[in-house]
């Protein structure tokens, strides 16, 4: 059973990203939206943690663009229709509120 984990809060304000990374499974995926896109700032601890995990990672393209974040080649920028498709594709969606 696969889960799409959705993070929308900055990884610099709380520990949601680390909690998510402890629980995420091999068949799961992570989607960064809103301020969670800041996790893709090169050289930061969140960036290094995400890259080291080698997980399936998505980021909402408009949120990365609005924050002037370049999406690395190991992540996939998606739009809202793809976000909906990802939600349908996975068995569960877990929003880290």
DALINZI-V197131 format. One record per residue. N is the residue number from 1. SS is DSSP state (@ for helix, = for strand, . for the rest). PSI is psi in radians with two decimals (* if undefined). NEAR is the number of other C-alpha atoms within 12 Angstrom. Layout:
# DALINZI-V197131
n:N ss:SS psi:PSI near:NEAR
n:N ss:SS psi:PSI near:NEAR
This chain:
# DALINZI-V197131
n:1 ss:. psi:2.22 near:14
n:2 ss:. psi:2.64 near:21
n:3 ss:= psi:2.39 near:26
n:4 ss:= psi:2.00 near:35
n:5 ss:= psi:2.30 near:39
n:6 ss:= psi:2.09 near:36
n:7 ss:= psi:2.39 near:35
n:8 ss:. psi:-0.07 near:30
n:9 ss:. psi:2.61 near:24
n:10 ss:. psi:2.37 near:26
n:11 ss:. psi:-0.11 near:31
n:12 ss:. psi:-0.06 near:21
n:13 ss:. psi:-0.36 near:15
n:14 ss:. psi:-2.95 near:19
n:15 ss:. psi:0.30 near:19
n:16 ss:@ psi:-0.76 near:27
n:17 ss:@ psi:-0.82 near:36
n:18 ss:@ psi:-0.71 near:24
n:19 ss:@ psi:-0.76 near:17
n:20 ss:@ psi:-0.79 near:32
n:21 ss:@ psi:-0.49 near:29
n:22 ss:@ psi:-0.50 near:15
n:23 ss:@ psi:-0.32 near:19
n:24 ss:. psi:2.37 near:30
n:25 ss:. psi:2.98 near:19
n:26 ss:. psi:-0.54 near:18
n:27 ss:. psi:0.04 near:20
n:28 ss:. psi:2.95 near:29
n:29 ss:= psi:2.78 near:38
n:30 ss:= psi:2.29 near:45
n:31 ss:= psi:2.17 near:46
n:32 ss:= psi:2.27 near:44
n:33 ss:. psi:2.89 near:37
n:34 ss:@ psi:-2.40 near:25
n:35 ss:@ psi:-0.21 near:30
n:36 ss:@ psi:-0.35 near:36
n:37 ss:@ psi:-0.41 near:42
n:38 ss:@ psi:-0.30 near:35
n:39 ss:@ psi:-0.30 near:44
n:40 ss:@ psi:0.27 near:43
n:41 ss:. psi:2.06 near:26
n:42 ss:. psi:2.47 near:19
n:43 ss:. psi:-0.13 near:14
n:44 ss:. psi:2.81 near:15
n:45 ss:@ psi:-0.76 near:18
n:46 ss:@ psi:-0.73 near:30
n:47 ss:@ psi:-0.85 near:30
n:48 ss:@ psi:-0.71 near:18
n:49 ss:@ psi:-0.76 near:24
n:50 ss:@ psi:-0.77 near:36
n:51 ss:@ psi:-0.73 near:24
n:52 ss:@ psi:-0.56 near:14
n:53 ss:@ psi:-0.50 near:22
n:54 ss:. psi:0.53 near:22
n:55 ss:. psi:2.98 near:24
n:56 ss:= psi:1.99 near:29
n:57 ss:= psi:2.30 near:39
n:58 ss:= psi:2.69 near:38
n:59 ss:= psi:2.42 near:41
n:60 ss:= psi:2.12 near:37
n:61 ss:@ psi:-0.75 near:29
n:62 ss:@ psi:-0.52 near:21
n:63 ss:@ psi:-0.68 near:30
n:64 ss:@ psi:-0.77 near:31
n:65 ss:@ psi:-0.74 near:21
n:66 ss:@ psi:-0.43 near:15
n:67 ss:. psi:0.18 near:22
n:68 ss:. psi:0.71 near:16
n:69 ss:. psi:2.16 near:27
n:70 ss:. psi:2.31 near:25
n:71 ss:. psi:2.11 near:29
n:72 ss:. psi:2.84 near:23
n:73 ss:. psi:-0.24 near:14
n:74 ss:. psi:0.10 near:20
n:75 ss:. psi:2.81 near:29
n:76 ss:= psi:2.16 near:25
n:77 ss:= psi:2.32 near:30
n:78 ss:= psi:2.81 near:25
n:79 ss:. psi:-3.14 near:21
n:80 ss:@ psi:-0.69 near:18
n:81 ss:@ psi:-0.64 near:13
n:82 ss:@ psi:-0.64 near:18
n:83 ss:@ psi:-0.78 near:28
n:84 ss:@ psi:-0.77 near:17
n:85 ss:@ psi:-0.73 near:15
n:86 ss:@ psi:-0.70 near:29
n:87 ss:@ psi:-0.65 near:25
n:88 ss:@ psi:-0.67 near:15
n:89 ss:@ psi:-0.66 near:18
n:90 ss:. psi:2.67 near:21
n:91 ss:. psi:-0.61 near:17
n:92 ss:= psi:2.74 near:19
n:93 ss:= psi:2.20 near:25
n:94 ss:= psi:1.91 near:23
n:95 ss:= psi:2.13 near:21
n:96 ss:= psi:1.46 near:27
n:97 ss:. psi:* near:17
